[in-house]
Amino acid sequence: MHAGSGVAKKVQVVLDEESYRLLKALAEPRAGNKSFVVREALRYFADRESVERVLDAILSQRHAREAMEAGLAAQKEGRLVPHSRVIQRGRRTKAR
């Protein structure tokens, strides 16, 4: 259990065969602790949902959407500079 998370609650879930097989496989290297796997999966899912909400909020802003569309168009037209080249240019400028 996570520190400070309070009293543990026991719940019952119904899993299909594939989900149960995955749960067992993920629990195996964790001393067979299926509860740990479920707790971590829930935390991961919640974090992912949070990130998706933030991205949705960003994409709902017109300027962000337009900037992304411009970047995708630049990529399609071959107008992007590879990251490694940008780093090299930055190092040369810094060395001056």
C-alpha positions, 0 to 999 in steps of 0.5 A: 500500500502507498504511504499515507493512503489510509485503510485498504479497501477490498474489491472484487472484479470480473476479468476475462481470460486474457486480462487475468492472464496479463494480471498473472504475468505482470504479478509474477515478477512482483512476488505474485502481488496482483493487488500491486499490479492493479494499483499501479495500473490504476495510477498509470491510467489516471496519470494518462487521463490527466495528460490527455486532459491537458493536451485537449485543453492545449489543442482547444486553443486556436494558436496552439492548433495553428502552430501544430498544423504549421509544423506538420505542414513544414514536416510534410514539405521537408522544411524541418531542421533535424534536432542534431543539426540545431544542437551543432549550430547552437554549440558553434554559436556558443563557442564563438 
